[in-house]
Amino acid sequence: MRKLKPKSYDYIEKLAPLETELMQEARKNSEKLGLETISISATEAGLIKYHLQSVQAKKVVEIGTLTGLSALHVLSVLPDGGKLWTLEKSEEHAKLAELVLKDEIQNNRCEILIGDAREKLKELNSQAPFDAVFIDGNKAAYLDYFNWAYENVREGGMILVDNIFLAGAVWGGKTSQNFNAKQIRTVQDMNEKAFSDKKLISVIVPTEEGLLVCKKQSS
Ligand SMILES: C[S@@+](CC[C@H](N)C(=O)[O-])C[C@H]1O[C@@H](n2cnc3c(N)ncnc32)[C@H](O)[C@@H]1O
């Protein structure tokens, strides 16, 4: 959860293209829910799009839709024939996301799956392999999401995970946010797997929240 956007983000966002009207609407909707600080920043969205394009991502899964802001960013770099499956537990959030994603849904470029992501991911097994998975849902389930992504991303594909610093809790920092021991251990285990698994090339981009980027190598 972001407190204040760093000044560097303001500078980067002046250089980068403006967010579209739909993206701004999605941002306003998360503000109305009091959740603007958990929406992705335009700077982080730029990093995610850069990595998706670097693997020519066409089929992408997102875990944690909120109001559809990051989904719109992802869709903006998918080519013709591309598709995003985005998973969200809250019906209220999913309804708001539908408002900004309706054209993409109608054009069969986007599907929102409502329910607990661990369950909903099982429904996507038959559509695998995917080119990329972006994880931004329930922190206590990050390792399960990551293991699913590891199995269901193609070789040469990418796994991206946001908030992997847990505001400093992963290195024992004191935070004003209440992460419980299970959430902290889960994210630490996932980060350790990302760097110890020989099939993955992993980096952590030291954004304010920490963005884990893993590329799955060919055998
Ligand atoms: C950090 S927000 C996602 C922000 C969004 N990716 C964006 O940047 O626009 C996390 C979202 O995950 C959802 N979520 C939490 N637990 C979940 C679960 N078990 N399954 C699916 N979604 C979940 C929350 O309701 C919330 O909307």
The ligand as a MOL file (V3000), in Angstrom:
LIG
                    3D

  0  0  0     0  0            999 V3000
M  V30 BEGIN CTAB
M  V30 COUNTS 27 29 0 0 0
M  V30 BEGIN ATOM
M  V30 1 C -3.8790 -4.5670 -4.8620 0
M  V30 2 S -5.5130 -4.8140 -5.4090 0 CHG=1
M  V30 3 C -5.2950 -5.0240 -7.1550 0
M  V30 4 C -4.9820 -3.7450 -7.8510 0
M  V30 5 C -5.0840 -3.8470 -9.3530 0
M  V30 6 N -4.2030 -4.8900 -9.8680 0
M  V30 7 C -4.6880 -2.5280 -9.9690 0
M  V30 8 O -3.5070 -2.1600 -9.8510 0
M  V30 9 O -5.5450 -1.8450 -10.5460 0 CHG=-1
M  V30 10 C -5.8650 -6.4380 -4.8740 0
M  V30 11 C -7.1920 -6.9880 -5.3350 0
M  V30 12 O -7.1670 -8.3940 -5.0760 0
M  V30 13 C -8.4610 -8.7800 -4.6440 0
M  V30 14 N -8.3420 -10.0330 -3.8730 0
M  V30 15 C -8.0220 -10.1840 -2.5600 0
M  V30 16 N -8.0380 -11.4740 -2.2170 0
M  V30 17 C -8.3760 -12.1720 -3.3250 0
M  V30 18 C -8.5680 -13.5380 -3.6010 0
M  V30 19 N -8.4300 -14.4530 -2.6480 0
M  V30 20 N -8.9030 -13.9010 -4.8590 0
M  V30 21 C -9.0460 -12.9690 -5.8420 0
M  V30 22 N -8.8890 -11.6430 -5.6280 0
M  V30 23 C -8.5520 -11.2510 -4.3950 0
M  V30 24 C -8.9410 -7.6070 -3.8060 0
M  V30 25 O -10.3540 -7.6290 -3.6820 0
M  V30 26 C -8.3960 -6.4230 -4.5890 0
M  V30 27 O -9.3750 -5.9490 -5.4960 0
M  V30 END ATOM
M  V30 BEGIN BOND
M  V30 1 1 1 2
M  V30 2 1 2 3
M  V30 3 1 2 10
M  V30 4 1 3 4
M  V30 5 1 4 5
M  V30 6 1 5 6
M  V30 7 1 5 7
M  V30 8 2 7 8
M  V30 9 1 7 9
M  V30 10 1 10 11
M  V30 11 1 11 12
M  V30 12 1 11 26
M  V30 13 1 12 13
M  V30 14 1 13 14
M  V30 15 1 13 24
M  V30 16 1 14 15
M  V30 17 1 14 23
M  V30 18 2 15 16
M  V30 19 1 16 17
M  V30 20 1 17 18
M  V30 21 2 17 23
M  V30 22 1 18 19
M  V30 23 2 18 20
M  V30 24 1 20 21
M  V30 25 2 21 22
M  V30 26 1 22 23
M  V30 27 1 24 25
M  V30 28 1 24 26
M  V30 29 1 26 27
M  V30 END BOND
M  V30 END CTAB
M  END
